[in-house]
Amino acid sequence: MKTTIKLQGMHCEGCVKRIENVLAKIKGINNFKVNLEEQTILLEVKNEKKIEEIKAKIETLGFKIEQ
């Protein structure tokens, strides 16, 4: 399943790297791309239920998920 998560609060490549490091550790993500300019994360996950877990992890880093 592919989805896009829209964020608020990414300011630099350091923000992108922090998010990428967290996503790389989550099992069940087939592919992801963090886009600083568009403030988005493109995700391909095995299970739709993983999306909420991913959003929660990103929020713990201090980024806000747009609904």
C-alpha positions as a Markdown table, in Angstrom:
| # | Residue | x | y | z |
|---|---|---|---|---|
| 1 | Met | 0.0 | 0.0 | 0.0 |
| 2 | Lys | 1.3 | 3.5 | -0.9 |
| 3 | Thr | 0.5 | 6.6 | 1.0 |
| 4 | Thr | 1.7 | 10.2 | 1.6 |
| 5 | Ile | 2.1 | 11.8 | 5.0 |
| 6 | Lys | 2.2 | 15.6 | 5.0 |
| 7 | Leu | 4.3 | 17.1 | 7.8 |
| 8 | Gln | 4.9 | 20.5 | 9.4 |
| 9 | Gly | 8.2 | 21.4 | 11.0 |
| 10 | Met | 10.9 | 20.1 | 8.6 |
| 11 | His | 13.4 | 22.9 | 8.2 |
| 12 | Cys | 16.7 | 21.3 | 6.9 |
| 13 | Glu | 18.5 | 18.2 | 5.8 |
| 14 | Gly | 19.1 | 17.3 | 9.4 |
| 15 | Cys | 15.3 | 17.0 | 9.9 |
| 16 | Val | 15.2 | 14.7 | 6.9 |
| 17 | Lys | 18.0 | 12.5 | 8.2 |
| 18 | Arg | 16.3 | 12.2 | 11.6 |
| 19 | Ile | 13.1 | 11.0 | 10.0 |
| 20 | Glu | 14.9 | 8.7 | 7.6 |
| 21 | Asn | 16.8 | 7.1 | 10.5 |
| 22 | Val | 13.6 | 6.4 | 12.4 |
| 23 | Leu | 11.8 | 5.0 | 9.3 |
| 24 | Ala | 14.7 | 2.7 | 8.5 |
| 25 | Lys | 14.2 | 1.0 | 11.8 |
| 26 | Ile | 10.5 | 0.2 | 11.4 |
| 27 | Lys | 9.7 | -3.2 | 10.1 |
| 28 | Gly | 6.9 | -3.4 | 7.5 |
| 29 | Ile | 8.0 | -0.4 | 5.4 |
| 30 | Asn | 8.9 | -1.5 | 1.9 |
| 31 | Asn | 10.1 | 1.9 | 0.7 |
| 32 | Phe | 10.0 | 5.6 | 1.7 |
| 33 | Lys | 11.1 | 9.0 | 0.5 |
| 34 | Val | 11.3 | 12.1 | 2.6 |
| 35 | Asn | 10.8 | 15.3 | 0.6 |
| 36 | Leu | 12.0 | 18.5 | 2.5 |
| 37 | Glu | 10.6 | 20.9 | -0.1 |
| 38 | Glu | 7.1 | 19.5 | -0.2 |
| 39 | Gln | 7.2 | 18.5 | 3.6 |
| 40 | Thr | 6.0 | 15.0 | 2.7 |
| 41 | Ile | 6.9 | 11.4 | 3.3 |
| 42 | Leu | 6.0 | 8.9 | 0.5 |
| 43 | Leu | 5.5 | 5.5 | 2.0 |
| 44 | Glu | 5.0 | 2.0 | 0.8 |
| 45 | Val | 4.0 | -0.3 | 3.6 |
| 46 | Lys | 3.0 | -3.9 | 3.8 |
| 47 | Asn | 0.1 | -3.3 | 6.2 |
| 48 | Glu | -2.2 | -0.3 | 6.5 |
| 49 | Lys | -2.1 | -0.6 | 10.3 |
| 50 | Lys | 1.6 | 0.4 | 10.2 |
| 51 | Ile | 0.8 | 3.9 | 9.1 |
| 52 | Glu | -0.5 | 5.0 | 12.6 |
| 53 | Glu | 2.6 | 3.6 | 14.2 |
| 54 | Ile | 4.8 | 5.5 | 11.7 |
| 55 | Lys | 2.9 | 8.7 | 12.4 |
| 56 | Ala | 3.3 | 8.3 | 16.1 |
| 57 | Lys | 7.0 | 7.8 | 15.8 |
| 58 | Ile | 7.4 | 10.9 | 13.6 |
| 59 | Glu | 5.5 | 13.0 | 16.1 |
| 60 | Thr | 7.8 | 11.9 | 18.9 |
| 61 | Leu | 10.6 | 13.6 | 16.9 |
| 62 | Gly | 8.7 | 16.9 | 17.2 |
| 63 | Phe | 7.1 | 17.1 | 13.8 |
| 64 | Lys | 3.4 | 17.7 | 13.3 |
| 65 | Ile | 1.3 | 15.4 | 11.0 |
| 66 | Glu | -1.2 | 17.2 | 8.9 |
| 67 | Gln | -4.6 | 15.4 | 8.6 |
